[in-house]
Amino acid sequence: MESSLIPLPPRQIEFGDAAQFVGTTPEAIGGYHENGLLPEPERGSDGHRRYGYEDMIRLLWIHKMVDAGIAMDDIREVLADAAPAGVDSGRETAVVRRMRTLEGRMGLLSDLVAGRLKGLPEGSLRQTDLDNLLVMERFFGPLGAAVNAGRYIVLATHPGLREESDRVEAAEDALDDTVAADDPRVAQAAAERHAFELKLDAAINNSGQAQSDNALFDSWDALHPAGAEIADGAGGQDAGSGEKCVSLIEAIGMMPYDYSPARLRCMELTGQLAANELPAS
């Protein structure tokens, strides 16, 4: 595989990198373990904790809830896929109230993202959709995640596309470590992903979301007259959270994805197919 300016995602990361990606401290993560919010992950041969993708998704949600002032007992309810029910009025937060009216964890996403998703048919969003948007918020900030939410709006409202998405993802998931990078199934999965993305882009364009995106940019500019940008790691803050942002390239290098060499090759081929679609300059 040819080298890239974008670092390949690791399959697991160490304790300190997990804390840096999330925007918290190793001590805080240790507290999550002690309070039973975060199961103990695997440890490497050096005895240090190693965090995979699922560990990081759970950690990101925990950090969101802690940052919102949600108590540990209520966090356990949310992690059990229930909005907190028995919150004392003295410590009820705006985020908790929003979680009652939205689909649970959707209320933990930024106002910009949650507002765009509000009104979708109940149950049409999957937890994996919200997980992906949570990561997008950390990569690109609220504005970038809100624009990316258009993808999940279309999937939530177009059952046929959702079914096709599931088939494509299943083919990609099958590209595990038992599949060679030059196996014909790799190129086939890349072609199927590329064809699906073209259909999805067309559906997004036909849905009129370009106007919604323009409205998002206008509202963002109105709230950030100094020209605040999507988090780009220039020592900036993740708007709405006060977290120091890492750069996009740093973040990609910190967020673990358990991709096999065959899966990475599939992603590379998909990118090449997409590049071939671009008009010559």
LUMDRENTI-493556 format. One record per residue (C-alpha): residue number from 1; residue in one letter; x, y, z. Coordinates in pm, whole numbers, plus 50000, padded with zeros to 5 digits. Layout:
% residues N
<site><resi>NUM</resi><resn>A</resn><x>X</x><y>Y</y><z>Z</z></site>
...
***
This chain:
% residues 281
<site><resi>1</resi><resn>M</resn><x>50000</x><y>50000</y><z>50000</z></site>
<site><resi>2</resi><resn>E</resn><x>50134</x><y>50343</y><z>49912</z></site>
<site><resi>3</resi><resn>S</resn><x>50223</x><y>50577</y><z>50197</z></site>
<site><resi>4</resi><resn>S</resn><x>49980</x><y>50855</y><z>50282</z></site>
<site><resi>5</resi><resn>L</resn><x>50004</x><y>51194</y><z>50449</z></site>
<site><resi>6</resi><resn>I</resn><x>49714</x><y>51081</y><z>50669</z></site>
<site><resi>7</resi><resn>P</resn><x>49835</x><y>50833</y><z>50933</z></site>
<site><resi>8</resi><resn>L</resn><x>49682</x><y>50488</y><z>50933</z></site>
<site><resi>9</resi><resn>P</resn><x>49447</x><y>50443</y><z>51228</z></site>
<site><resi>10</resi><resn>P</resn><x>49588</x><y>50223</y><z>51506</z></site>
<site><resi>11</resi><resn>R</resn><x>49408</x><y>49908</y><z>51612</z></site>
<site><resi>12</resi><resn>Q</resn><x>49457</x><y>49989</y><z>51979</z></site>
<site><resi>13</resi><resn>I</resn><x>49597</x><y>50287</y><z>52168</z></site>
<site><resi>14</resi><resn>E</resn><x>49759</x><y>50338</y><z>52506</z></site>
<site><resi>15</resi><resn>F</resn><x>49616</x><y>50504</y><z>52816</z></site>
<site><resi>16</resi><resn>G</resn><x>49771</x><y>50848</y><z>52760</z></site>
<site><resi>17</resi><resn>D</resn><x>49667</x><y>50869</y><z>52395</z></site>
<site><resi>18</resi><resn>A</resn><x>49311</x><y>50772</y><z>52492</z></site>
<site><resi>19</resi><resn>A</resn><x>49298</x><y>51058</y><z>52742</z></site>
<site><resi>20</resi><resn>Q</resn><x>49442</x><y>51306</y><z>52494</z></site>
<site><resi>21</resi><resn>F</resn><x>49199</x><y>51211</y><z>52218</z></site>
<site><resi>22</resi><resn>V</resn><x>48896</x><y>51238</y><z>52444</z></site>
<site><resi>23</resi><resn>G</resn><x>49017</x><y>51564</y><z>52600</z></site>
<site><resi>24</resi><resn>T</resn><x>49048</x><y>51445</y><z>52958</z></site>
<site><resi>25</resi><resn>T</resn><x>49320</x><y>51320</y><z>53193</z></site>
<site><resi>26</resi><resn>P</resn><x>49452</x><y>50971</y><z>53265</z></site>
<site><resi>27</resi><resn>E</resn><x>49341</x><y>51024</y><z>53627</z></site>
<site><resi>28</resi><resn>A</resn><x>48984</x><y>51086</y><z>53513</z></site>
<site><resi>29</resi><resn>I</resn><x>48984</x><y>50768</y><z>53304</z></site>
<site><resi>30</resi><resn>G</resn><x>49118</x><y>50579</y><z>53604</z></site>
<site><resi>31</resi><resn>G</resn><x>48821</x><y>50711</y><z>53801</z></site>
<site><resi>32</resi><resn>Y</resn><x>48580</x><y>50585</y><z>53534</z></site>
<site><resi>33</resi><resn>H</resn><x>48732</x><y>50240</y><z>53572</z></site>
<site><resi>34</resi><resn>E</resn><x>48710</x><y>50257</y><z>53952</z></site>
<site><resi>35</resi><resn>N</resn><x>48343</x><y>50360</y><z>53938</z></site>
<site><resi>36</resi><resn>G</resn><x>48255</x><y>50074</y><z>53705</z></site>
<site><resi>37</resi><resn>L</resn><x>48165</x><y>50299</y><z>53413</z></site>
<site><resi>38</resi><resn>L</resn><x>48442</x><y>50173</y><z>53189</z></site>
<site><resi>39</resi><resn>P</resn><x>48539</x><y>49804</y><z>53189</z></site>
<site><resi>40</resi><resn>E</resn><x>48906</x><y>49723</y><z>53217</z></site>
<site><resi>41</resi><resn>P</resn><x>49047</x><y>49686</y><z>52864</z></site>
<site><resi>42</resi><resn>E</resn><x>49316</x><y>49454</y><z>52742</z></site>
<site><resi>43</resi><resn>R</resn><x>49669</x><y>49510</y><z>52866</z></site>
<site><resi>44</resi><resn>G</resn><x>49977</x><y>49484</y><z>52650</z></site>
<site><resi>45</resi><resn>S</resn><x>50288</x><y>49282</y><z>52727</z></site>
<site><resi>46</resi><resn>D</resn><x>50416</x><y>49587</y><z>52916</z></site>
<site><resi>47</resi><resn>G</resn><x>50115</x><y>49573</y><z>53148</z></site>
<site><resi>48</resi><resn>H</resn><x>49967</x><y>49899</y><z>53017</z></site>
<site><resi>49</resi><resn>R</resn><x>49602</x><y>49933</y><z>52923</z></site>
<site><resi>50</resi><resn>R</resn><x>49517</x><y>49914</y><z>52553</z></site>
<site><resi>51</resi><resn>Y</resn><x>49195</x><y>50070</y><z>52421</z></site>
<site><resi>52</resi><resn>G</resn><x>49012</x><y>49961</y><z>52107</z></site>
<site><resi>53</resi><resn>Y</resn><x>48731</x><y>50127</y><z>51912</z></site>
<site><resi>54</resi><resn>E</resn><x>48444</x><y>50015</y><z>52138</z></site>
<site><resi>55</resi><resn>D</resn><x>48637</x><y>50123</y><z>52447</z></site>
<site><resi>56</resi><resn>M</resn><x>48690</x><y>50468</y><z>52299</z></site>
<site><resi>57</resi><resn>I</resn><x>48325</x><y>50511</y><z>52197</z></site>
<site><resi>58</resi><resn>R</resn><x>48216</x><y>50433</y><z>52552</z></site>
<site><resi>59</resi><resn>L</resn><x>48483</x><y>50665</y><z>52690</z></site>
<site><resi>60</resi><resn>L</resn><x>48371</x><y>50952</y><z>52465</z></site>
<site><resi>61</resi><resn>W</resn><x>48011</x><y>50916</y><z>52583</z></site>
<site><resi>62</resi><resn>I</resn><x>48119</x><y>50900</y><z>52947</z></site>
<site><resi>63</resi><resn>H</resn><x>48327</x><y>51214</y><z>52907</z></site>
<site><resi>64</resi><resn>K</resn><x>48033</x><y>51393</y><z>52743</z></site>
<site><resi>65</resi><resn>M</resn><x>47810</x><y>51308</y><z>53039</z></site>
<site><resi>66</resi><resn>V</resn><x>48066</x><y>51396</y><z>53304</z></site>
<site><resi>67</resi><resn>D</resn><x>48134</x><y>51726</y><z>53128</z></site>
<site><resi>68</resi><resn>A</resn><x>47758</x><y>51796</y><z>53132</z></site>
<site><resi>69</resi><resn>G</resn><x>47746</x><y>51748</y><z>53510</z></site>
<site><resi>70</resi><resn>I</resn><x>47555</x><y>51420</y><z>53505</z></site>
<site><resi>71</resi><resn>A</resn><x>47601</x><y>51214</y><z>53821</z></site>
<site><resi>72</resi><resn>M</resn><x>47771</x><y>50874</y><z>53812</z></site>
<site><resi>73</resi><resn>D</resn><x>47451</x><y>50682</y><z>53893</z></site>
<site><resi>74</resi><resn>D</resn><x>47270</x><y>50857</y><z>53609</z></site>
<site><resi>75</resi><resn>I</resn><x>47558</x><y>50787</y><z>53372</z></site>
<site><resi>76</resi><resn>R</resn><x>47512</x><y>50419</y><z>53445</z></site>
<site><resi>77</resi><resn>E</resn><x>47147</x><y>50451</y><z>53340</z></site>
<site><resi>78</resi><resn>V</resn><x>47243</x><y>50617</y><z>53014</z></site>
<site><resi>79</resi><resn>L</resn><x>47505</x><y>50353</y><z>52941</z></site>
<site><resi>80</resi><resn>A</resn><x>47230</x><y>50097</y><z>52996</z></site>
<site><resi>81</resi><resn>D</resn><x>47047</x><y>50271</y><z>52708</z></site>
<site><resi>82</resi><resn>A</resn><x>46800</x><y>50463</y><z>52922</z></site>
<site><resi>83</resi><resn>A</resn><x>46770</x><y>50836</y><z>52976</z></site>
<site><resi>84</resi><resn>P</resn><x>46819</x><y>50912</y><z>53348</z></site>
<site><resi>85</resi><resn>A</resn><x>46485</x><y>50898</y><z>53524</z></site>
<site><resi>86</resi><resn>G</resn><x>46544</x><y>50972</y><z>53891</z></site>
<site><resi>87</resi><resn>V</resn><x>46755</x><y>51286</y><z>53874</z></site>
<site><resi>88</resi><resn>D</resn><x>46730</x><y>51521</y><z>54175</z></site>
<site><resi>89</resi><resn>S</resn><x>46594</x><y>51857</y><z>54060</z></site>
<site><resi>90</resi><resn>G</resn><x>46884</x><y>52031</y><z>54232</z></site>
<site><resi>91</resi><resn>R</resn><x>47136</x><y>51878</y><z>54000</z></site>
<site><resi>92</resi><resn>E</resn><x>46931</x><y>51832</y><z>53684</z></site>
<site><resi>93</resi><resn>T</resn><x>47112</x><y>51982</y><z>53386</z></site>
<site><resi>94</resi><resn>A</resn><x>46995</x><y>52117</y><z>53053</z></site>
<site><resi>95</resi><resn>V</resn><x>47155</x><y>51816</y><z>52884</z></site>
<site><resi>96</resi><resn>V</resn><x>46959</x><y>51575</y><z>53104</z></site>
<site><resi>97</resi><resn>R</resn><x>46634</x><y>51754</y><z>53021</z></site>
<site><resi>98</resi><resn>R</resn><x>46719</x><y>51742</y><z>52652</z></site>
<site><resi>99</resi><resn>M</resn><x>46791</x><y>51370</y><z>52677</z></site>
<site><resi>100</resi><resn>R</resn><x>46437</x><y>51318</y><z>52803</z></site>
<site><resi>101</resi><resn>T</resn><x>46285</x><y>51477</y><z>52493</z></site>
<site><resi>102</resi><resn>L</resn><x>46530</x><y>51345</y><z>52233</z></site>
<site><resi>103</resi><resn>E</resn><x>46641</x><y>50989</y><z>52169</z></site>
<site><resi>104</resi><resn>G</resn><x>46855</x><y>50934</y><z>52476</z></site>
<site><resi>105</resi><resn>R</resn><x>47216</x><y>50991</y><z>52384</z></site>
<site><resi>106</resi><resn>M</resn><x>47124</x><y>51217</y><z>52094</z></site>
<site><resi>107</resi><resn>G</resn><x>47072</x><y>51483</y><z>52359</z></site>
<site><resi>108</resi><resn>L</resn><x>47440</x><y>51462</y><z>52449</z></site>
<site><resi>109</resi><resn>L</resn><x>47550</x><y>51577</y><z>52106</z></site>
<site><resi>110</resi><resn>S</resn><x>47603</x><y>51947</y><z>52047</z></site>
<site><resi>111</resi><resn>D</resn><x>47299</x><y>52170</y><z>51998</z></site>
<site><resi>112</resi><resn>L</resn><x>47387</x><y>52209</y><z>51631</z></site>
<site><resi>113</resi><resn>V</resn><x>47390</x><y>51834</y><z>51567</z></site>
<site><resi>114</resi><resn>A</resn><x>47098</x><y>51739</y><z>51792</z></site>
<site><resi>115</resi><resn>G</resn><x>46886</x><y>52017</y><z>51645</z></site>
<site><resi>116</resi><resn>R</resn><x>46939</x><y>51886</y><z>51295</z></site>
<site><resi>117</resi><resn>L</resn><x>46842</x><y>51533</y><z>51391</z></site>
<site><resi>118</resi><resn>K</resn><x>46535</x><y>51636</y><z>51589</z></site>
<site><resi>119</resi><resn>G</resn><x>46208</x><y>51536</y><z>51425</z></site>
<site><resi>120</resi><resn>L</resn><x>46331</x><y>51215</y><z>51262</z></site>
<site><resi>121</resi><resn>P</resn><x>46099</x><y>50915</y><z>51303</z></site>
<site><resi>122</resi><resn>E</resn><x>46146</x><y>50755</y><z>51644</z></site>
<site><resi>123</resi><resn>G</resn><x>46388</x><y>50465</y><z>51630</z></site>
<site><resi>124</resi><resn>S</resn><x>46512</x><y>50553</y><z>51281</z></site>
<site><resi>125</resi><resn>L</resn><x>46856</x><y>50647</y><z>51408</z></site>
<site><resi>126</resi><resn>R</resn><x>47082</x><y>50369</y><z>51525</z></site>
<site><resi>127</resi><resn>Q</resn><x>47324</x><y>50386</y><z>51813</z></site>
<site><resi>128</resi><resn>T</resn><x>47607</x><y>50339</y><z>51563</z></site>
<site><resi>129</resi><resn>D</resn><x>47486</x><y>50652</y><z>51380</z></site>
<site><resi>130</resi><resn>L</resn><x>47512</x><y>50851</y><z>51702</z></site>
<site><resi>131</resi><resn>D</resn><x>47850</x><y>50693</y><z>51778</z></site>
<site><resi>132</resi><resn>N</resn><x>47982</x><y>50804</y><z>51440</z></site>
<site><resi>133</resi><resn>L</resn><x>47851</x><y>51157</y><z>51490</z></site>
<site><resi>134</resi><resn>L</resn><x>48013</x><y>51168</y><z>51832</z></site>
<site><resi>135</resi><resn>V</resn><x>48348</x><y>51086</y><z>51672</z></site>
<site><resi>136</resi><resn>M</resn><x>48283</x><y>51342</y><z>51398</z></site>
<site><resi>137</resi><resn>E</resn><x>48229</x><y>51606</y><z>51665</z></site>
<site><resi>138</resi><resn>R</resn><x>48568</x><y>51522</y><z>51810</z></site>
<site><resi>139</resi><resn>F</resn><x>48734</x><y>51522</y><z>51466</z></site>
<site><resi>140</resi><resn>F</resn><x>48563</x><y>51821</y><z>51304</z></site>
<site><resi>141</resi><resn>G</resn><x>48377</x><y>52006</y><z>51579</z></site>
<site><resi>142</resi><resn>P</resn><x>48000</x><y>52069</y><z>51599</z></site>
<site><resi>143</resi><resn>L</resn><x>47968</x><y>52231</y><z>51256</z></site>
<site><resi>144</resi><resn>G</resn><x>48148</x><y>51952</y><z>51075</z></site>
<site><resi>145</resi><resn>A</resn><x>47942</x><y>51690</y><z>51258</z></site>
<site><resi>146</resi><resn>A</resn><x>47617</x><y>51876</y><z>51183</z></site>
<site><resi>147</resi><resn>V</resn><x>47697</x><y>51876</y><z>50811</z></site>
<site><resi>148</resi><resn>N</resn><x>47790</x><y>51506</y><z>50832</z></site>
<site><resi>149</resi><resn>A</resn><x>47453</x><y>51441</y><z>51000</z></site>
<site><resi>150</resi><resn>G</resn><x>47294</x><y>51477</y><z>50656</z></site>
<site><resi>151</resi><resn>R</resn><x>47420</x><y>51128</y><z>50579</z></site>
<site><resi>152</resi><resn>Y</resn><x>47229</x><y>50978</y><z>50871</z></site>
<site><resi>153</resi><resn>I</resn><x>46917</x><y>51181</y><z>50801</z></site>
<site><resi>154</resi><resn>V</resn><x>46897</x><y>51025</y><z>50455</z></site>
<site><resi>155</resi><resn>L</resn><x>46970</x><y>50675</y><z>50586</z></site>
<site><resi>156</resi><resn>A</resn><x>46701</x><y>50719</y><z>50851</z></site>
<site><resi>157</resi><resn>T</resn><x>46440</x><y>50822</y><z>50594</z></site>
<site><resi>158</resi><resn>H</resn><x>46532</x><y>50596</y><z>50300</z></site>
<site><resi>159</resi><resn>P</resn><x>46491</x><y>50229</y><z>50403</z></site>
<site><resi>160</resi><resn>G</resn><x>46627</x><y>50102</y><z>50072</z></site>
<site><resi>161</resi><resn>L</resn><x>46950</x><y>50294</y><z>50113</z></site>
<site><resi>162</resi><resn>R</resn><x>46978</x><y>50176</y><z>50472</z></site>
<site><resi>163</resi><resn>E</resn><x>46949</x><y>49814</y><z>50359</z></site>
<site><resi>164</resi><resn>E</resn><x>47211</x><y>49869</y><z>50090</z></site>
<site><resi>165</resi><resn>S</resn><x>47437</x><y>50036</y><z>50346</z></site>
<site><resi>166</resi><resn>D</resn><x>47405</x><y>49730</y><z>50569</z></site>
<site><resi>167</resi><resn>R</resn><x>47503</x><y>49500</y><z>50282</z></site>
<site><resi>168</resi><resn>V</resn><x>47807</x><y>49711</y><z>50196</z></site>
<site><resi>169</resi><resn>E</resn><x>47918</x><y>49725</y><z>50558</z></site>
<site><resi>170</resi><resn>A</resn><x>47878</x><y>49350</y><z>50594</z></site>
<site><resi>171</resi><resn>A</resn><x>48103</x><y>49295</y><z>50291</z></site>
<site><resi>172</resi><resn>E</resn><x>48364</x><y>49528</y><z>50440</z></site>
<site><resi>173</resi><resn>D</resn><x>48342</x><y>49366</y><z>50783</z></site>
<site><resi>174</resi><resn>A</resn><x>48414</x><y>49031</y><z>50618</z></site>
<site><resi>175</resi><resn>L</resn><x>48756</x><y>49163</y><z>50512</z></site>
<site><resi>176</resi><resn>D</resn><x>48925</x><y>49045</y><z>50829</z></site>
<site><resi>177</resi><resn>D</resn><x>49278</x><y>48923</y><z>50891</z></site>
<site><resi>178</resi><resn>T</resn><x>49208</x><y>48596</y><z>50711</z></site>
<site><resi>179</resi><resn>V</resn><x>49164</x><y>48784</y><z>50379</z></site>
<site><resi>180</resi><resn>A</resn><x>49470</x><y>48885</y><z>50177</z></site>
<site><resi>181</resi><resn>A</resn><x>49496</x><y>49245</y><z>50065</z></site>
<site><resi>182</resi><resn>D</resn><x>49498</x><y>49133</y><z>49698</z></site>
<site><resi>183</resi><resn>D</resn><x>49196</x><y>48903</y><z>49735</z></site>
<site><resi>184</resi><resn>P</resn><x>48935</x><y>48978</y><z>49464</z></site>
<site><resi>185</resi><resn>R</resn><x>48678</x><y>49038</y><z>49738</z></site>
<site><resi>186</resi><resn>V</resn><x>48868</x><y>49351</y><z>49839</z></site>
<site><resi>187</resi><resn>A</resn><x>48825</x><y>49520</y><z>49501</z></site>
<site><resi>188</resi><resn>Q</resn><x>48463</x><y>49405</y><z>49485</z></site>
<site><resi>189</resi><resn>A</resn><x>48387</x><y>49556</y><z>49825</z></site>
<site><resi>190</resi><resn>A</resn><x>48554</x><y>49880</y><z>49719</z></site>
<site><resi>191</resi><resn>A</resn><x>48342</x><y>49895</y><z>49402</z></site>
<site><resi>192</resi><resn>E</resn><x>48025</x><y>49833</y><z>49604</z></site>
<site><resi>193</resi><resn>R</resn><x>48118</x><y>50104</y><z>49855</z></site>
<site><resi>194</resi><resn>H</resn><x>48190</x><y>50352</y><z>49577</z></site>
<site><resi>195</resi><resn>A</resn><x>47859</x><y>50279</y><z>49402</z></site>
<site><resi>196</resi><resn>F</resn><x>47671</x><y>50314</y><z>49728</z></site>
<site><resi>197</resi><resn>E</resn><x>47835</x><y>50647</y><z>49812</z></site>
<site><resi>198</resi><resn>L</resn><x>47731</x><y>50783</y><z>49472</z></site>
<site><resi>199</resi><resn>K</resn><x>47370</x><y>50683</y><z>49541</z></site>
<site><resi>200</resi><resn>L</resn><x>47385</x><y>50832</y><z>49889</z></site>
<site><resi>201</resi><resn>D</resn><x>47531</x><y>51159</y><z>49761</z></site>
<site><resi>202</resi><resn>A</resn><x>47255</x><y>51181</y><z>49502</z></site>
<site><resi>203</resi><resn>A</resn><x>46990</x><y>51122</y><z>49769</z></site>
<site><resi>204</resi><resn>I</resn><x>47144</x><y>51389</y><z>49992</z></site>
<site><resi>205</resi><resn>N</resn><x>47145</x><y>51637</y><z>49704</z></site>
<site><resi>206</resi><resn>N</resn><x>46786</x><y>51551</y><z>49607</z></site>
<site><resi>207</resi><resn>S</resn><x>46669</x><y>51592</y><z>49967</z></site>
<site><resi>208</resi><resn>G</resn><x>46738</x><y>51964</y><z>49961</z></site>
<site><resi>209</resi><resn>Q</resn><x>46998</x><y>51942</y><z>50233</z></site>
<site><resi>210</resi><resn>A</resn><x>47220</x><y>52188</y><z>50052</z></site>
<site><resi>211</resi><resn>Q</resn><x>46984</x><y>52459</y><z>50174</z></site>
<site><resi>212</resi><resn>S</resn><x>46998</x><y>52317</y><z>50526</z></site>
<site><resi>213</resi><resn>D</resn><x>47376</x><y>52318</y><z>50510</z></site>
<site><resi>214</resi><resn>N</resn><x>47374</x><y>52682</y><z>50400</z></site>
<site><resi>215</resi><resn>A</resn><x>47149</x><y>52768</y><z>50692</z></site>
<site><resi>216</resi><resn>L</resn><x>47389</x><y>52588</y><z>50925</z></site>
<site><resi>217</resi><resn>F</resn><x>47684</x><y>52787</y><z>50798</z></site>
<site><resi>218</resi><resn>D</resn><x>47486</x><y>53111</y><z>50828</z></site>
<site><resi>219</resi><resn>S</resn><x>47384</x><y>53037</y><z>51187</z></site>
<site><resi>220</resi><resn>W</resn><x>47740</x><y>52935</y><z>51273</z></site>
<site><resi>221</resi><resn>D</resn><x>47879</x><y>53257</y><z>51127</z></site>
<site><resi>222</resi><resn>A</resn><x>47621</x><y>53458</y><z>51318</z></site>
<site><resi>223</resi><resn>L</resn><x>47728</x><y>53296</y><z>51645</z></site>
<site><resi>224</resi><resn>H</resn><x>48099</x><y>53323</y><z>51562</z></site>
<site><resi>225</resi><resn>P</resn><x>48144</x><y>53666</y><z>51401</z></site>
<site><resi>226</resi><resn>A</resn><x>48520</x><y>53649</y><z>51442</z></site>
<site><resi>227</resi><resn>G</resn><x>48528</x><y>53370</y><z>51184</z></site>
<site><resi>228</resi><resn>A</resn><x>48562</x><y>53070</y><z>51410</z></site>
<site><resi>229</resi><resn>E</resn><x>48641</x><y>52760</y><z>51205</z></site>
<site><resi>230</resi><resn>I</resn><x>48572</x><y>52394</y><z>51233</z></site>
<site><resi>231</resi><resn>A</resn><x>48816</x><y>52253</y><z>51485</z></site>
<site><resi>232</resi><resn>D</resn><x>49149</x><y>52230</y><z>51305</z></site>
<site><resi>233</resi><resn>G</resn><x>49389</x><y>52175</y><z>51592</z></site>
<site><resi>234</resi><resn>A</resn><x>49545</x><y>52520</y><z>51582</z></site>
<site><resi>235</resi><resn>G</resn><x>49527</x><y>52538</y><z>51958</z></site>
<site><resi>236</resi><resn>G</resn><x>49154</x><y>52603</y><z>51924</z></site>
<site><resi>237</resi><resn>Q</resn><x>48858</x><y>52495</y><z>52130</z></site>
<site><resi>238</resi><resn>D</resn><x>48585</x><y>52251</y><z>52043</z></site>
<site><resi>239</resi><resn>A</resn><x>48298</x><y>52499</y><z>52035</z></site>
<site><resi>240</resi><resn>G</resn><x>48039</x><y>52435</y><z>52298</z></site>
<site><resi>241</resi><resn>S</resn><x>48257</x><y>52210</y><z>52511</z></site>
<site><resi>242</resi><resn>G</resn><x>48562</x><y>52415</y><z>52601</z></site>
<site><resi>243</resi><resn>E</resn><x>48785</x><y>52120</y><z>52513</z></site>
<site><resi>244</resi><resn>K</resn><x>49121</x><y>52180</y><z>52357</z></site>
<site><resi>245</resi><resn>C</resn><x>49114</x><y>52028</y><z>52010</z></site>
<site><resi>246</resi><resn>V</resn><x>49382</x><y>51809</y><z>51865</z></site>
<site><resi>247</resi><resn>S</resn><x>49452</x><y>51844</y><z>51495</z></site>
<site><resi>248</resi><resn>L</resn><x>49260</x><y>51630</y><z>51249</z></site>
<site><resi>249</resi><resn>I</resn><x>49571</x><y>51432</y><z>51155</z></site>
<site><resi>250</resi><resn>E</resn><x>49660</x><y>51381</y><z>51523</z></site>
<site><resi>251</resi><resn>A</resn><x>49304</x><y>51271</y><z>51598</z></site>
<site><resi>252</resi><resn>I</resn><x>49299</x><y>51015</y><z>51317</z></site>
<site><resi>253</resi><resn>G</resn><x>49627</x><y>50879</y><z>51452</z></site>
<site><resi>254</resi><resn>M</resn><x>49476</x><y>50847</y><z>51800</z></site>
<site><resi>255</resi><resn>M</resn><x>49131</x><y>50700</y><z>51733</z></site>
<site><resi>256</resi><resn>P</resn><x>49163</x><y>50322</y><z>51707</z></site>
<site><resi>257</resi><resn>Y</resn><x>48990</x><y>50128</y><z>51431</z></site>
<site><resi>258</resi><resn>D</resn><x>49046</x><y>49755</y><z>51413</z></site>
<site><resi>259</resi><resn>Y</resn><x>49104</x><y>49745</y><z>51038</z></site>
<site><resi>260</resi><resn>S</resn><x>49281</x><y>49453</y><z>50878</z></site>
<site><resi>261</resi><resn>P</resn><x>49528</x><y>49508</y><z>50590</z></site>
<site><resi>262</resi><resn>A</resn><x>49253</x><y>49393</y><z>50351</z></site>
<site><resi>263</resi><resn>R</resn><x>49009</x><y>49650</y><z>50494</z></site>
<site><resi>264</resi><resn>L</resn><x>49268</x><y>49927</y><z>50465</z></site>
<site><resi>265</resi><resn>R</resn><x>49337</x><y>49826</y><z>50104</z></site>
<site><resi>266</resi><resn>C</resn><x>48962</x><y>49838</y><z>50036</z></site>
<site><resi>267</resi><resn>M</resn><x>48949</x><y>50192</y><z>50174</z></site>
<site><resi>268</resi><resn>E</resn><x>49242</x><y>50292</y><z>49956</z></site>
<site><resi>269</resi><resn>L</resn><x>49077</x><y>50149</y><z>49643</z></site>
<site><resi>270</resi><resn>T</resn><x>48751</x><y>50325</y><z>49730</z></site>
<site><resi>271</resi><resn>G</resn><x>48939</x><y>50654</y><z>49754</z></site>
<site><resi>272</resi><resn>Q</resn><x>49097</x><y>50595</y><z>49416</z></site>
<site><resi>273</resi><resn>L</resn><x>48757</x><y>50527</y><z>49258</z></site>
<site><resi>274</resi><resn>A</resn><x>48623</x><y>50848</y><z>49408</z></site>
<site><resi>275</resi><resn>A</resn><x>48924</x><y>51044</y><z>49283</z></site>
<site><resi>276</resi><resn>N</resn><x>48865</x><y>50911</y><z>48932</z></site>
<site><resi>277</resi><resn>E</resn><x>48514</x><y>51061</y><z>48942</z></site>
<site><resi>278</resi><resn>L</resn><x>48652</x><y>51413</y><z>48992</z></site>
<site><resi>279</resi><resn>P</resn><x>48658</x><y>51628</y><z>48678</z></site>
<site><resi>280</resi><resn>A</resn><x>49002</x><y>51700</y><z>48538</z></site>
<site><resi>281</resi><resn>S</resn><x>49126</x><y>52048</y><z>48634</z></site>
***
